[in-house]
Amino acid sequence: MKVKILKLSCKLFDGDVDSLTLPSEQGQITILPRHISILTKLTKGKIVIRHDNESKEFNIIAGICSFSNNTASVILY
């Protein structure tokens, strides 16, 4: 699945991943390929992306995530 992680000033990540884990208001969620569409507000914590047995983490304060058509867009503020 495709993931874009953006801040107002720059692009932090843009690529294909196997999973995306996010700190949402409802608790930690993990999005896998072909997940149902979702729109959620993000809270302080870590975003973890995994691809080919490697992971990358981003510490965040707040943001939103939209997932639809196998593409996640994360906007941090």
PDB file of N, CA, C and O in Angstrom:
ATOM      1  N   MET A   1       0.844  -1.172   0.000  1.00  0.00           N
ATOM      2  CA  MET A   1       0.000   0.000   0.000  1.00  0.00           C
ATOM      3  C   MET A   1       0.887   1.232   0.000  1.00  0.00           C
ATOM      4  O   MET A   1       2.048   1.174   0.406  1.00  0.00           O
ATOM      5  N   LYS A   2       0.347   2.320  -0.446  1.00  0.00           N
ATOM      6  CA  LYS A   2       1.088   3.572  -0.575  1.00  0.00           C
ATOM      7  C   LYS A   2       0.843   4.440   0.665  1.00  0.00           C
ATOM      8  O   LYS A   2      -0.289   4.547   1.135  1.00  0.00           O
ATOM      9  N   VAL A   3       1.901   5.056   1.188  1.00  0.00           N
ATOM     10  CA  VAL A   3       1.784   5.934   2.361  1.00  0.00           C
ATOM     11  C   VAL A   3       2.535   7.233   2.091  1.00  0.00           C
ATOM     12  O   VAL A   3       3.666   7.238   1.604  1.00  0.00           O
ATOM     13  N   LYS A   4       1.859   8.341   2.428  1.00  0.00           N
ATOM     14  CA  LYS A   4       2.490   9.660   2.406  1.00  0.00           C
ATOM     15  C   LYS A   4       2.355  10.246   3.799  1.00  0.00           C
ATOM     16  O   LYS A   4       1.260  10.278   4.360  1.00  0.00           O
ATOM     17  N   ILE A   5       3.476  10.714   4.364  1.00  0.00           N
ATOM     18  CA  ILE A   5       3.462  11.392   5.654  1.00  0.00           C
ATOM     19  C   ILE A   5       3.992  12.803   5.406  1.00  0.00           C
ATOM     20  O   ILE A   5       5.136  12.992   4.992  1.00  0.00           O
ATOM     21  N   LEU A   6       3.128  13.792   5.672  1.00  0.00           N
ATOM     22  CA  LEU A   6       3.451  15.181   5.350  1.00  0.00           C
ATOM     23  C   LEU A   6       3.342  16.088   6.568  1.00  0.00           C
ATOM     24  O   LEU A   6       2.475  15.914   7.425  1.00  0.00           O
ATOM     25  N   LYS A   7       4.249  17.063   6.619  1.00  0.00           N
ATOM     26  CA  LYS A   7       4.120  18.194   7.535  1.00  0.00           C
ATOM     27  C   LYS A   7       3.835  19.401   6.665  1.00  0.00           C
ATOM     28  O   LYS A   7       4.007  19.338   5.447  1.00  0.00           O
ATOM     29  N   LEU A   8       3.412  20.474   7.253  1.00  0.00           N
ATOM     30  CA  LEU A   8       3.127  21.672   6.456  1.00  0.00           C
ATOM     31  C   LEU A   8       4.361  22.143   5.689  1.00  0.00           C
ATOM     32  O   LEU A   8       4.238  22.695   4.595  1.00  0.00           O
ATOM     33  N   SER A   9       5.550  21.929   6.258  1.00  0.00           N
ATOM     34  CA  SER A   9       6.768  22.439   5.649  1.00  0.00           C
ATOM     35  C   SER A   9       7.517  21.431   4.776  1.00  0.00           C
ATOM     36  O   SER A   9       8.391  21.829   4.006  1.00  0.00           O
ATOM     37  N   CYS A  10       7.198  20.132   4.876  1.00  0.00           N
ATOM     38  CA  CYS A  10       7.973  19.152   4.116  1.00  0.00           C
ATOM     39  C   CYS A  10       7.282  17.791   4.036  1.00  0.00           C
ATOM     40  O   CYS A  10       6.299  17.535   4.731  1.00  0.00           O
ATOM     41  N   LYS A  11       7.809  16.940   3.188  1.00  0.00           N
ATOM     42  CA  LYS A  11       7.358  15.561   3.058  1.00  0.00           C
ATOM     43  C   LYS A  11       8.321  14.686   3.864  1.00  0.00           C
ATOM     44  O   LYS A  11       9.523  14.688   3.599  1.00  0.00           O
ATOM     45  N   LEU A  12       7.803  13.937   4.848  1.00  0.00           N
ATOM     46  CA  LEU A  12       8.642  13.072   5.664  1.00  0.00           C
ATOM     47  C   LEU A  12       8.821  11.687   5.062  1.00  0.00           C
ATOM     48  O   LEU A  12       9.876  11.071   5.212  1.00  0.00           O
ATOM     49  N   PHE A  13       7.776  11.192   4.373  1.00  0.00           N
ATOM     50  CA  PHE A  13       7.855   9.853   3.788  1.00  0.00           C
ATOM     51  C   PHE A  13       6.868   9.746   2.641  1.00  0.00           C
ATOM     52  O   PHE A  13       5.771  10.302   2.694  1.00  0.00           O
ATOM     53  N   ASP A  14       7.266   9.029   1.607  1.00  0.00           N
ATOM     54  CA  ASP A  14       6.388   8.752   0.469  1.00  0.00           C
ATOM     55  C   ASP A  14       6.856   7.447  -0.149  1.00  0.00           C
ATOM     56  O   ASP A  14       7.894   7.405  -0.808  1.00  0.00           O
ATOM     57  N   GLY A  15       6.091   6.378   0.062  1.00  0.00           N
ATOM     58  CA  GLY A  15       6.517   5.103  -0.488  1.00  0.00           C
ATOM     59  C   GLY A  15       5.553   3.979  -0.182  1.00  0.00           C
ATOM     60  O   GLY A  15       4.491   4.189   0.404  1.00  0.00           O
ATOM     61  N   ASP A  16       5.941   2.781  -0.587  1.00  0.00           N
ATOM     62  CA  ASP A  16       5.143   1.583  -0.352  1.00  0.00           C
ATOM     63  C   ASP A  16       5.531   0.955   0.980  1.00  0.00           C
ATOM     64  O   ASP A  16       6.706   0.924   1.345  1.00  0.00           O
ATOM     65  N   VAL A  17       4.530   0.454   1.701  1.00  0.00           N
ATOM     66  CA  VAL A  17       4.763  -0.178   3.001  1.00  0.00           C
ATOM     67  C   VAL A  17       3.908  -1.438   3.128  1.00  0.00           C
ATOM     68  O   VAL A  17       2.955  -1.644   2.376  1.00  0.00           O
ATOM     69  N   ASP A  18       4.275  -2.275   4.100  1.00  0.00           N
ATOM     70  CA  ASP A  18       3.494  -3.475   4.414  1.00  0.00           C
ATOM     71  C   ASP A  18       2.461  -3.194   5.499  1.00  0.00           C
ATOM     72  O   ASP A  18       1.389  -3.799   5.512  1.00  0.00           O
ATOM     73  N   SER A  19       2.788  -2.259   6.427  1.00  0.00           N
ATOM     74  CA  SER A  19       1.837  -1.888   7.476  1.00  0.00           C
ATOM     75  C   SER A  19       2.150  -0.489   7.992  1.00  0.00           C
ATOM     76  O   SER A  19       3.269   0.009   7.870  1.00  0.00           O
ATOM     77  N   LEU A  20       1.131   0.121   8.569  1.00  0.00           N
ATOM     78  CA  LEU A  20       1.229   1.470   9.133  1.00  0.00           C
ATOM     79  C   LEU A  20       0.546   1.456  10.484  1.00  0.00           C
ATOM     80  O   LEU A  20      -0.649   1.175  10.575  1.00  0.00           O
ATOM     81  N   THR A  21       1.299   1.760  11.543  1.00  0.00           N
ATOM     82  CA  THR A  21       0.746   1.801  12.897  1.00  0.00           C
ATOM     83  C   THR A  21       0.709   3.246  13.368  1.00  0.00           C
ATOM     84  O   THR A  21       1.690   3.979  13.244  1.00  0.00           O
ATOM     85  N   LEU A  22      -0.452   3.650  13.918  1.00  0.00           N
ATOM     86  CA  LEU A  22      -0.704   5.050  14.252  1.00  0.00           C
ATOM     87  C   LEU A  22      -1.269   5.190  15.656  1.00  0.00           C
ATOM     88  O   LEU A  22      -2.001   4.314  16.117  1.00  0.00           O
ATOM     89  N   PRO A  23      -0.934   6.303  16.359  1.00  0.00           N
ATOM     90  CA  PRO A  23      -1.552   6.588  17.654  1.00  0.00           C
ATOM     91  C   PRO A  23      -2.825   7.419  17.449  1.00  0.00           C
ATOM     92  O   PRO A  23      -2.740   8.635  17.281  1.00  0.00           O
ATOM     93  N   SER A  24      -3.980   6.794  17.460  1.00  0.00           N
ATOM     94  CA  SER A  24      -5.230   7.521  17.238  1.00  0.00           C
ATOM     95  C   SER A  24      -5.914   7.833  18.558  1.00  0.00           C
ATOM     96  O   SER A  24      -5.510   7.334  19.609  1.00  0.00           O
ATOM     97  N   GLU A  25      -6.952   8.659  18.502  1.00  0.00           N
ATOM     98  CA  GLU A  25      -7.716   8.986  19.716  1.00  0.00           C
ATOM     99  C   GLU A  25      -8.392   7.749  20.299  1.00  0.00           C
ATOM    100  O   GLU A  25      -8.657   7.706  21.500  1.00  0.00           O
ATOM    101  N   GLN A  26      -8.676   6.743  19.472  1.00  0.00           N
ATOM    102  CA  GLN A  26      -9.327   5.520  19.933  1.00  0.00           C
ATOM    103  C   GLN A  26      -8.313   4.481  20.402  1.00  0.00           C
ATOM    104  O   GLN A  26      -8.704   3.390  20.817  1.00  0.00           O
ATOM    105  N   GLY A  27      -7.024   4.796  20.344  1.00  0.00           N
ATOM    106  CA  GLY A  27      -5.961   3.870  20.698  1.00  0.00           C
ATOM    107  C   GLY A  27      -5.091   3.592  19.487  1.00  0.00           C
ATOM    108  O   GLY A  27      -5.337   4.119  18.402  1.00  0.00           O
ATOM    109  N   GLN A  28      -4.089   2.777  19.672  1.00  0.00           N
ATOM    110  CA  GLN A  28      -3.170   2.451  18.591  1.00  0.00           C
ATOM    111  C   GLN A  28      -3.888   1.599  17.546  1.00  0.00           C
ATOM    112  O   GLN A  28      -4.573   0.634  17.885  1.00  0.00           O
ATOM    113  N   ILE A  29      -3.725   1.966  16.270  1.00  0.00           N
ATOM    114  CA  ILE A  29      -4.333   1.188  15.191  1.00  0.00           C
ATOM    115  C   ILE A  29      -3.254   0.817  14.173  1.00  0.00           C
ATOM    116  O   ILE A  29      -2.283   1.549  13.986  1.00  0.00           O
ATOM    117  N   THR A  30      -3.437  -0.306  13.536  1.00  0.00           N
ATOM    118  CA  THR A  30      -2.536  -0.741  12.468  1.00  0.00           C
ATOM    119  C   THR A  30      -3.362  -0.919  11.203  1.00  0.00           C
ATOM    120  O   THR A  30      -4.395  -1.588  11.201  1.00  0.00           O
ATOM    121  N   ILE A  31      -2.885  -0.310  10.135  1.00  0.00           N
ATOM    122  CA  ILE A  31      -3.546  -0.405   8.832  1.00  0.00           C
ATOM    123  C   ILE A  31      -2.702  -1.316   7.956  1.00  0.00           C
ATOM    124  O   ILE A  31      -1.492  -1.129   7.822  1.00  0.00           O
ATOM    125  N   LEU A  32      -3.354  -2.299   7.366  1.00  0.00           N
ATOM    126  CA  LEU A  32      -2.719  -3.239   6.448  1.00  0.00           C
ATOM    127  C   LEU A  32      -3.284  -3.021   5.046  1.00  0.00           C
ATOM    128  O   LEU A  32      -4.326  -2.382   4.899  1.00  0.00           O
ATOM    129  N   PRO A  33      -2.617  -3.539   4.014  1.00  0.00           N
ATOM    130  CA  PRO A  33      -3.157  -3.386   2.657  1.00  0.00           C
ATOM    131  C   PRO A  33      -4.608  -3.846   2.563  1.00  0.00           C
ATOM    132  O   PRO A  33      -5.006  -4.831   3.185  1.00  0.00           O
ATOM    133  N   ARG A  34      -5.386  -3.116   1.777  1.00  0.00           N
ATOM    134  CA  ARG A  34      -6.806  -3.377   1.517  1.00  0.00           C
ATOM    135  C   ARG A  34      -7.686  -3.197   2.754  1.00  0.00           C
ATOM    136  O   ARG A  34      -8.775  -3.765   2.828  1.00  0.00           O
ATOM    137  N   HIS A  35      -7.223  -2.418   3.716  1.00  0.00           N
ATOM    138  CA  HIS A  35      -8.010  -2.076   4.908  1.00  0.00           C
ATOM    139  C   HIS A  35      -9.243  -1.281   4.469  1.00  0.00           C
ATOM    140  O   HIS A  35      -9.233  -0.649   3.412  1.00  0.00           O
ATOM    141  N   ILE A  36     -10.291  -1.314   5.270  1.00  0.00           N
ATOM    142  CA  ILE A  36     -11.459  -0.490   4.962  1.00  0.00           C
ATOM    143  C   ILE A  36     -11.073   0.987   5.041  1.00  0.00           C
ATOM    144  O   ILE A  36     -10.100   1.340   5.708  1.00  0.00           O
ATOM    145  N   SER A  37     -11.814   1.829   4.379  1.00  0.00           N
ATOM    146  CA  SER A  37     -11.554   3.271   4.425  1.00  0.00           C
ATOM    147  C   SER A  37     -11.716   3.776   5.846  1.00  0.00           C
ATOM    148  O   SER A  37     -12.593   3.329   6.585  1.00  0.00           O
ATOM    149  N   ILE A  38     -10.843   4.729   6.220  1.00  0.00           N
ATOM    150  CA  ILE A  38     -10.851   5.259   7.583  1.00  0.00           C
ATOM    151  C   ILE A  38     -10.355   6.698   7.560  1.00  0.00           C
ATOM    152  O   ILE A  38      -9.511   7.067   6.742  1.00  0.00           O
ATOM    153  N   LEU A  39     -10.888   7.497   8.463  1.00  0.00           N
ATOM    154  CA  LEU A  39     -10.421   8.858   8.709  1.00  0.00           C
ATOM    155  C   LEU A  39     -10.329   8.994  10.210  1.00  0.00           C
ATOM    156  O   LEU A  39     -11.330   8.817  10.905  1.00  0.00           O
ATOM    157  N   THR A  40      -9.137   9.307  10.735  1.00  0.00           N
ATOM    158  CA  THR A  40      -8.965   9.366  12.181  1.00  0.00           C
ATOM    159  C   THR A  40      -8.030  10.495  12.585  1.00  0.00           C
ATOM    160  O   THR A  40      -7.111  10.860  11.852  1.00  0.00           O
ATOM    161  N   LYS A  41      -8.285  11.032  13.758  1.00  0.00           N
ATOM    162  CA  LYS A  41      -7.428  12.060  14.340  1.00  0.00           C
ATOM    163  C   LYS A  41      -6.308  11.357  15.097  1.00  0.00           C
ATOM    164  O   LYS A  41      -6.538  10.374  15.802  1.00  0.00           O
ATOM    165  N   LEU A  42      -5.087  11.879  14.940  1.00  0.00           N
ATOM    166  CA  LEU A  42      -3.922  11.281  15.592  1.00  0.00           C
ATOM    167  C   LEU A  42      -3.523  12.076  16.828  1.00  0.00           C
ATOM    168  O   LEU A  42      -3.704  13.292  16.892  1.00  0.00           O
ATOM    169  N   THR A  43      -2.979  11.364  17.805  1.00  0.00           N
ATOM    170  CA  THR A  43      -2.536  11.983  19.048  1.00  0.00           C
ATOM    171  C   THR A  43      -1.032  11.772  19.219  1.00  0.00           C
ATOM    172  O   THR A  43      -0.382  11.141  18.385  1.00  0.00           O
ATOM    173  N   LYS A  44      -0.497  12.306  20.305  1.00  0.00           N
ATOM    174  CA  LYS A  44       0.931  12.190  20.591  1.00  0.00           C
ATOM    175  C   LYS A  44       1.337  10.720  20.673  1.00  0.00           C
ATOM    176  O   LYS A  44       0.675   9.912  21.325  1.00  0.00           O
ATOM    177  N   GLY A  45       2.433  10.394  20.001  1.00  0.00           N
ATOM    178  CA  GLY A  45       2.935   9.030  20.004  1.00  0.00           C
ATOM    179  C   GLY A  45       3.867   8.792  18.838  1.00  0.00           C
ATOM    180  O   GLY A  45       4.518   9.714  18.349  1.00  0.00           O
ATOM    181  N   LYS A  46       3.928   7.535  18.393  1.00  0.00           N
ATOM    182  CA  LYS A  46       4.821   7.160  17.299  1.00  0.00           C
ATOM    183  C   LYS A  46       4.040   6.568  16.133  1.00  0.00           C
ATOM    184  O   LYS A  46       3.123   5.768  16.317  1.00  0.00           O
ATOM    185  N   ILE A  47       4.421   6.976  14.940  1.00  0.00           N
ATOM    186  CA  ILE A  47       3.971   6.319  13.726  1.00  0.00           C
ATOM    187  C   ILE A  47       5.060   5.315  13.367  1.00  0.00           C
ATOM    188  O   ILE A  47       6.243   5.656  13.350  1.00  0.00           O
ATOM    189  N   VAL A  48       4.667   4.092  13.083  1.00  0.00           N
ATOM    190  CA  VAL A  48       5.625   3.061  12.678  1.00  0.00           C
ATOM    191  C   VAL A  48       5.208   2.526  11.313  1.00  0.00           C
ATOM    192  O   VAL A  48       4.080   2.070  11.125  1.00  0.00           O
ATOM    193  N   ILE A  49       6.140   2.590  10.366  1.00  0.00           N
ATOM    194  CA  ILE A  49       5.893   1.992   9.062  1.00  0.00           C
ATOM    195  C   ILE A  49       6.827   0.793   8.918  1.00  0.00           C
ATOM    196  O   ILE A  49       7.992   0.839   9.314  1.00  0.00           O
ATOM    197  N   ARG A  50       6.284  -0.284   8.341  1.00  0.00           N
ATOM    198  CA  ARG A  50       7.078  -1.501   8.144  1.00  0.00           C
ATOM    199  C   ARG A  50       7.039  -1.893   6.669  1.00  0.00           C
ATOM    200  O   ARG A  50       6.000  -1.848   6.011  1.00  0.00           O
ATOM    201  N   HIS A  51       8.234  -2.283   6.177  1.00  0.00           N
ATOM    202  CA  HIS A  51       8.341  -2.740   4.793  1.00  0.00           C
ATOM    203  C   HIS A  51       9.555  -3.646   4.673  1.00  0.00           C
ATOM    204  O   HIS A  51      10.656  -3.275   5.080  1.00  0.00           O
ATOM    205  N   ASP A  52       9.355  -4.832   4.114  1.00  0.00           N
ATOM    206  CA  ASP A  52      10.447  -5.800   3.910  1.00  0.00           C
ATOM    207  C   ASP A  52      11.255  -6.057   5.188  1.00  0.00           C
ATOM    208  O   ASP A  52      12.485  -6.007   5.161  1.00  0.00           O
ATOM    209  N   ASN A  53      10.576  -6.329   6.298  1.00  0.00           N
ATOM    210  CA  ASN A  53      11.194  -6.649   7.595  1.00  0.00           C
ATOM    211  C   ASN A  53      12.032  -5.517   8.175  1.00  0.00           C
ATOM    212  O   ASN A  53      12.869  -5.757   9.045  1.00  0.00           O
ATOM    213  N   GLU A  54      11.826  -4.300   7.715  1.00  0.00           N
ATOM    214  CA  GLU A  54      12.475  -3.123   8.288  1.00  0.00           C
ATOM    215  C   GLU A  54      11.384  -2.184   8.761  1.00  0.00           C
ATOM    216  O   GLU A  54      10.272  -2.193   8.234  1.00  0.00           O
ATOM    217  N   SER A  55      11.711  -1.363   9.769  1.00  0.00           N
ATOM    218  CA  SER A  55      10.725  -0.400  10.262  1.00  0.00           C
ATOM    219  C   SER A  55      11.351   0.976  10.402  1.00  0.00           C
ATOM    220  O   SER A  55      12.562   1.126  10.563  1.00  0.00           O
ATOM    221  N   LYS A  56      10.480   1.979  10.333  1.00  0.00           N
ATOM    222  CA  LYS A  56      10.888   3.368  10.488  1.00  0.00           C
ATOM    223  C   LYS A  56       9.865   4.028  11.396  1.00  0.00           C
ATOM    224  O   LYS A  56       8.664   3.797  11.256  1.00  0.00           O
ATOM    225  N   GLU A  57      10.340   4.857  12.333  1.00  0.00           N
ATOM    226  CA  GLU A  57       9.444   5.490  13.304  1.00  0.00           C
ATOM    227  C   GLU A  57       9.509   7.008  13.189  1.00  0.00           C
ATOM    228  O   GLU A  57      10.548   7.589  12.877  1.00  0.00           O
ATOM    229  N   PHE A  58       8.355   7.631  13.453  1.00  0.00           N
ATOM    230  CA  PHE A  58       8.242   9.087  13.490  1.00  0.00           C
ATOM    231  C   PHE A  58       7.521   9.462  14.777  1.00  0.00           C
ATOM    232  O   PHE A  58       6.411   8.985  15.011  1.00  0.00           O
ATOM    233  N   ASN A  59       8.111  10.294  15.609  1.00  0.00           N
ATOM    234  CA  ASN A  59       7.429  10.821  16.798  1.00  0.00           C
ATOM    235  C   ASN A  59       6.531  11.967  16.352  1.00  0.00           C
ATOM    236  O   ASN A  59       6.951  12.843  15.596  1.00  0.00           O
ATOM    237  N   ILE A  60       5.291  11.949  16.828  1.00  0.00           N
ATOM    238  CA  ILE A  60       4.351  12.995  16.421  1.00  0.00           C
ATOM    239  C   ILE A  60       3.653  13.591  17.636  1.00  0.00           C
ATOM    240  O   ILE A  60       3.622  12.988  18.709  1.00  0.00           O
ATOM    241  N   ILE A  61       3.096  14.781  17.451  1.00  0.00           N
ATOM    242  CA  ILE A  61       2.296  15.453  18.474  1.00  0.00           C
ATOM    243  C   ILE A  61       0.812  15.312  18.148  1.00  0.00           C
ATOM    244  O   ILE A  61       0.010  14.957  19.013  1.00  0.00           O
ATOM    245  N   ALA A  62       0.449  15.593  16.885  1.00  0.00           N
ATOM    246  CA  ALA A  62      -0.955  15.512  16.470  1.00  0.00           C
ATOM    247  C   ALA A  62      -1.030  15.509  14.952  1.00  0.00           C
ATOM    248  O   ALA A  62      -0.085  15.900  14.267  1.00  0.00           O
ATOM    249  N   GLY A  63      -2.176  15.058  14.436  1.00  0.00           N
ATOM    250  CA  GLY A  63      -2.373  15.050  12.996  1.00  0.00           C
ATOM    251  C   GLY A  63      -3.657  14.332  12.631  1.00  0.00           C
ATOM    252  O   GLY A  63      -4.496  14.048  13.486  1.00  0.00           O
ATOM    253  N   ILE A  64      -3.794  14.046  11.347  1.00  0.00           N
ATOM    254  CA  ILE A  64      -4.931  13.271  10.860  1.00  0.00           C
ATOM    255  C   ILE A  64      -4.422  12.239   9.862  1.00  0.00           C
ATOM    256  O   ILE A  64      -3.369  12.414   9.249  1.00  0.00           O
ATOM    257  N   CYS A  65      -5.190  11.155   9.709  1.00  0.00           N
ATOM    258  CA  CYS A  65      -4.868  10.122   8.728  1.00  0.00           C
ATOM    259  C   CYS A  65      -6.123   9.756   7.960  1.00  0.00           C
ATOM    260  O   CYS A  65      -7.191   9.548   8.536  1.00  0.00           O
ATOM    261  N   SER A  66      -5.971   9.684   6.665  1.00  0.00           N
ATOM    262  CA  SER A  66      -7.042   9.238   5.788  1.00  0.00           C
ATOM    263  C   SER A  66      -6.526   8.020   5.026  1.00  0.00           C
ATOM    264  O   SER A  66      -5.427   8.046   4.472  1.00  0.00           O
ATOM    265  N   PHE A  67      -7.329   6.946   5.001  1.00  0.00           N
ATOM    266  CA  PHE A  67      -6.958   5.757   4.233  1.00  0.00           C
ATOM    267  C   PHE A  67      -8.119   5.379   3.337  1.00  0.00           C
ATOM    268  O   PHE A  67      -9.244   5.191   3.800  1.00  0.00           O
ATOM    269  N   SER A  68      -7.831   5.271   2.042  1.00  0.00           N
ATOM    270  CA  SER A  68      -8.842   4.905   1.054  1.00  0.00           C
ATOM    271  C   SER A  68      -8.136   4.413  -0.197  1.00  0.00           C
ATOM    272  O   SER A  68      -7.068   4.915  -0.547  1.00  0.00           O
ATOM    273  N   ASN A  69      -8.723   3.435  -0.872  1.00  0.00           N
ATOM    274  CA  ASN A  69      -8.159   2.912  -2.122  1.00  0.00           C
ATOM    275  C   ASN A  69      -6.698   2.494  -1.987  1.00  0.00           C
ATOM    276  O   ASN A  69      -5.882   2.741  -2.874  1.00  0.00           O
ATOM    277  N   ASN A  70      -6.385   1.857  -0.861  1.00  0.00           N
ATOM    278  CA  ASN A  70      -5.049   1.322  -0.575  1.00  0.00           C
ATOM    279  C   ASN A  70      -3.969   2.403  -0.488  1.00  0.00           C
ATOM    280  O   ASN A  70      -2.791   2.135  -0.722  1.00  0.00           O
ATOM    281  N   THR A  71      -4.385   3.633  -0.147  1.00  0.00           N
ATOM    282  CA  THR A  71      -3.441   4.755   0.009  1.00  0.00           C
ATOM    283  C   THR A  71      -3.734   5.476   1.317  1.00  0.00           C
ATOM    284  O   THR A  71      -4.875   5.848   1.590  1.00  0.00           O
ATOM    285  N   ALA A  72      -2.680   5.673   2.133  1.00  0.00           N
ATOM    286  CA  ALA A  72      -2.800   6.427   3.385  1.00  0.00           C
ATOM    287  C   ALA A  72      -2.136   7.785   3.226  1.00  0.00           C
ATOM    288  O   ALA A  72      -1.015   7.891   2.729  1.00  0.00           O
ATOM    289  N   SER A  73      -2.843   8.816   3.655  1.00  0.00           N
ATOM    290  CA  SER A  73      -2.286  10.161   3.699  1.00  0.00           C
ATOM    291  C   SER A  73      -2.305  10.630   5.142  1.00  0.00           C
ATOM    292  O   SER A  73      -3.363  10.708   5.766  1.00  0.00           O
ATOM    293  N   VAL A  74      -1.129  10.942   5.668  1.00  0.00           N
ATOM    294  CA  VAL A  74      -0.993  11.402   7.053  1.00  0.00           C
ATOM    295  C   VAL A  74      -0.519  12.844   7.003  1.00  0.00           C
ATOM    296  O   VAL A  74       0.496  13.151   6.377  1.00  0.00           O
ATOM    297  N   ILE A  75      -1.255  13.726   7.662  1.00  0.00           N
ATOM    298  CA  ILE A  75      -0.864  15.132   7.732  1.00  0.00           C
ATOM    299  C   ILE A  75      -0.624  15.462   9.197  1.00  0.00           C
ATOM    300  O   ILE A  75      -1.514  15.303  10.032  1.00  0.00           O
ATOM    301  N   LEU A  76       0.578  15.919   9.501  1.00  0.00           N
ATOM    302  CA  LEU A  76       0.964  16.236  10.878  1.00  0.00           C
ATOM    303  C   LEU A  76       0.947  17.740  11.092  1.00  0.00           C
ATOM    304  O   LEU A  76       1.294  18.518  10.204  1.00  0.00           O
ATOM    305  N   TYR A  77       0.530  18.136  12.306  1.00  0.00           N
ATOM    306  CA  TYR A  77       0.567  19.553  12.662  1.00  0.00           C
ATOM    307  C   TYR A  77       0.956  19.729  14.099  1.00  0.00           C
ATOM    308  O   TYR A  77       1.040  20.859  14.581  1.00  0.00           O
TER     309      TYR A  77
END
